[in-house]
Amino acid sequence: MLPLVGAELKPVQLYRHLLRCCRQLPTEAMQKHYRHAIRQGYTSHADEDDQERVQMIVQRAVVDADWILTKYSKKK
């Protein structure tokens, strides 16, 4: 469920996308764990001013989310 990988997502768009991705995880415990991690990451980087750094964080988060979804979808 990757959005436009090459596109520049805004942090709020990324946050919403990642929370929607959590719904695809197989168990409620996993969903809760990753929702918590997403919220923590969002708040810890909320004061980031450098747009280049923000885009690096966004791109990495999208790649990581895809990896996690692929990992757990193979276990089904």
C-alpha positions in Angstrom: 0.0 0.0 0.0 2.7 2.4 -1.0 1.6 5.9 -1.9 3.4 7.7 -4.6 6.9 6.7 -3.6 8.6 9.5 -5.6 6.2 12.1 -4.4 6.9 14.5 -1.6 4.4 13.6 1.1 3.7 16.1 3.9 4.2 14.7 7.4 0.5 14.7 8.2 -0.2 12.7 5.0 2.5 10.3 6.0 1.1 9.9 9.5 -2.4 9.2 8.1 -1.0 6.7 5.6 1.0 4.8 8.2 -2.0 4.6 10.5 -4.0 3.2 7.6 -1.3 0.6 6.9 -1.5 -0.6 10.5 -5.0 -1.8 9.8 -3.5 -4.4 7.4 -1.4 -6.0 10.2 -2.7 -9.5 11.3 -3.2 -9.0 15.0 -4.5 -6.3 17.3 -1.4 -6.4 19.4 0.8 -5.7 16.3 -1.5 -2.9 15.2 -1.4 -1.3 18.7 2.4 -1.6 18.8 3.0 0.0 15.4 0.4 2.7 16.0 2.2 3.7 19.2 5.6 3.7 17.3 4.1 5.9 14.6 2.8 8.4 17.1 6.1 8.5 18.9 8.0 9.1 15.7 5.7 11.8 14.6 5.9 13.7 17.9 9.6 13.3 18.2 10.2 14.8 14.7 7.5 17.5 15.0 10.0 20.2 15.6 12.2 19.3 12.6 12.7 22.4 10.4 15.0 21.2 7.7 12.9 20.2 4.7 15.5 17.9 3.3 15.7 16.0 6.5 11.9 15.8 6.7 11.8 14.3 3.3 14.5 11.8 4.2 12.5 10.8 7.2 9.3 10.5 5.1 11.0 8.4 2.5 12.5 6.1 5.1 9.2 5.7 6.9 7.4 4.7 3.6 10.1 2.1 2.8 10.0 0.7 6.4 6.2 0.5 6.3 6.3 -1.4 3.0 8.9 -3.8 4.5 6.8 -4.5 7.6 3.6 -5.1 5.6 5.5 -7.4 3.2 7.1 -9.3 6.2 3.7 -10.0 7.9 1.8 -10.6 4.7 4.2 -13.5 3.9 3.5 -15.1 7.3 -0.3 -15.6 6.5 
